[in-house]
Amino acid sequence: MARPREFSDTAVLDAAMEVFWEKGYEATTTQDLCECTGLGRGSLYNAFGSKHALYEEAIKRYASTRAALQLQELAPAGGSVRDRLRDLMVAMIDLDLEDRGRRGCLALNAASEAAGRSGEVASLVQRQFKDLEEALAVLIAVGQHAGELSTSRPPLQAARMFQSAYYGLRTLAKVTDDRQALLDVVDGTIAAL
């Protein structure tokens, strides 16, 4: 009979997510994962199978926690669509600038690594990108219907333009402290809507 686990999968995933987010998949060692989770190699591999499988679970955890918060912010719920879109971008700028590790977005980081360009990780990352795109398109359609945003572009096209600027900001914030330069991108993006 197998012994019951003496650790929380959620706590282990949160700790592993932080290490992968900080170091990336390639640079994260099994020893790093053991140290951050407090688990030995055997327990770690018995629970998750492999470093790559743990990475996949960490990406899922990021989607269900951090990325889900972005989607909640975008759910149509009244108020100015333009302000909500701007607030999302500014909040991410501030979050990224406060993060001294300059980790950015875990999904975007994963897409930039070899481990994230194929297989299950790529599918998970694509799903996060698609979820954001869909939420943006719905919100932009609401803003267009209300006369708040231009109807010169279909909502999906405008959402893709916004998303590109949004992820560009997440990348830029990893390498600059110039908040005003980042805000200029925000204001230009919102004006284009």
C-alpha positions in Angstrom: 0.0 0.0 0.0 1.4 3.4 -1.0 2.1 6.0 1.7 -0.1 9.1 1.6 1.6 12.2 0.4 3.0 14.4 3.1 3.0 17.6 1.0 0.6 19.8 -0.8 0.6 19.6 -4.6 -0.5 23.2 -4.8 2.4 24.4 -2.6 4.8 22.3 -4.7 3.4 23.7 -7.9 3.5 27.3 -6.6 7.2 26.9 -5.6 8.2 25.2 -8.9 6.3 27.9 -10.8 8.3 30.6 -9.1 11.6 28.9 -9.9 10.7 28.2 -13.6 9.4 31.8 -13.8 12.7 33.2 -12.4 15.2 31.0 -14.2 13.3 29.5 -17.2 13.0 25.9 -18.0 16.5 25.3 -19.4 18.3 26.9 -16.5 16.2 25.3 -13.8 17.9 22.2 -12.3 16.4 19.3 -10.5 18.4 20.5 -7.5 16.7 23.9 -7.8 13.3 22.2 -7.8 14.2 20.1 -4.8 15.4 23.1 -2.8 12.4 25.3 -3.6 9.8 22.6 -2.9 11.5 20.9 0.0 11.1 17.5 -1.7 13.8 15.0 -2.5 14.4 13.9 -6.0 12.5 10.6 -5.5 9.4 12.3 -4.1 9.5 14.9 -6.8 9.7 12.4 -9.6 7.2 10.1 -8.0 4.7 12.9 -7.8 5.3 14.5 -11.2 7.2 12.1 -13.3 9.8 14.4 -14.8 11.1 18.0 -14.8 9.2 18.6 -18.0 5.9 17.2 -16.6 6.4 19.5 -13.5 7.0 22.4 -15.9 3.7 21.6 -17.7 1.9 21.6 -14.4 3.5 24.9 -13.4 2.4 26.5 -16.7 -1.2 25.2 -15.9 -0.9 26.6 -12.4 0.1 30.0 -13.8 -2.8 30.0 -16.2 -5.3 29.2 -13.4 -3.9 31.8 -11.1 -2.0 34.7 -12.6 -3.4 34.6 -16.2 -7.0 34.1 -14.8 -6.7 37.4 -13.0 -6.1 39.2 -16.3 -9.2 37.5 -17.8 -11.3 38.6 -14.8 -10.2 42.2 -15.3 -11.5 42.0 -18.9 -14.8 40.3 -18.3 -17.5 42.7 -19.5 -19.0 44.3 -16.3 -19.7 47.9 -17.1 -17.5 50.9 -16.9 -15.4 52.4 -19.5 -13.9 49.8 -21.8 -11.1 52.2 -22.8 -10.2 52.7 -19.1 -10.3 49.0 -18.4 -7.9 48.2 -21.2 -5.6 51.0 -20.2 -5.7 50.0 -16.6 -4.8 46.4 -17.5 -1.7 47.6 -19.4 -0.7 50.1 -16.6 -1.2 47.5 -13.9 1.1 45.0 -15.8 3.7 47.7 -16.3 3.7 48.5 -12.6 3.8 44.9 -11.6 6.7 44.2 -14.0 8.7 47.2 -12.9 8.2 46.3 -9.2 9.5 42.8 -9.9 13.2 43.2 -9.4 13.8 39.8 -11.0 12.1 41.2 -14.1 10.4 37.9 -14.7 7.7 39.2 -17.0 5.0 36.8 -18.1 5.7 33.1 -17.5 3.6 32.1 -20.6 5.5 34.6 -22.8 8.8 33.4 -21.3 7.8 29.8 -22.0 7.0 30.6 -25.6 10.5 32.1 -26.0 12.3 28.9 -24.8 12.9 25.8 -26.8 10.9 23.8 -24.3 7.8 26.0 -25.1 7.8 25.9 -28.8 6.4 22.4 -29.3 4.4 19.7 -27.6 2.2 20.2 -24.5 3.9 23.4 -23.3 3.3 25.1 -26.6 -0.4 24.0 -26.5 -0.7 25.4 -23.0 0.9 28.7 -23.9 -1.2 29.0 -27.0 -4.3 28.4 -25.0 -3.4 31.2 -22.6 -2.8 33.5 -25.6 -6.0 32.5 -27.2 -8.0 33.0 -23.9 -6.6 36.5 -23.6 -7.4 37.2 -27.3 -11.0 36.0 -26.9 -11.5 38.1 -23.8 -10.1 41.2 -25.5 -12.3 40.7 -28.6 -15.4 40.4 -26.4 -14.6 43.6 -24.5 -13.6 45.5 -27.6 -16.9 44.5 -29.2 -18.7 45.9 -26.2 -16.7 49.1 -26.5 -17.5 49.3 -30.2 -21.2 48.7 -29.7 -21.3 51.4 -27.0 -19.6 53.9 -29.4 -16.5 54.1 -27.1 -14.1 52.5 -29.6 -13.7 52.8 -33.3 -15.4 50.3 -35.5 -12.8 50.6 -38.3 -11.4 47.2 -37.4 -13.2 44.0 -36.5 -13.0 43.3 -32.7 -10.8 40.3 -33.2 -8.3 42.3 -35.3 -8.3 45.1 -32.7 -7.8 42.5 -30.0 -4.8 41.0 -31.7 -3.3 44.5 -32.2 -3.8 45.2 -28.5 -2.5 41.8 -27.4 0.7 42.4 -29.4 1.3 45.7 -27.7 0.5 44.2 -24.3 3.0 41.4 -24.7 5.5 43.8 -26.2 5.2 45.9 -23.0 5.7 42.8 -20.8 8.9 42.2 -22.7 10.1 45.8 -22.7 9.5 46.1 -18.9 12.0 43.3 -18.4 14.8 45.6 -19.7 13.8 49.2 -19.0 13.0 51.3 -15.9 11.5 54.1 -18.1 7.9 54.0 -17.0 7.0 57.0 -19.2 8.3 55.2 -22.3 6.1 52.3 -21.5 3.1 54.5 -20.8 3.7 56.1 -24.2 3.1 52.7 -25.8 0.0 52.2 -23.7 -1.4 55.6 -24.7 -0.6 55.0 -28.4 -2.3 51.6 -28.3 -5.4 52.9 -26.6 -5.6 55.8 -29.0 -5.4 53.3 -31.9 -8.6 51.6 -30.6 
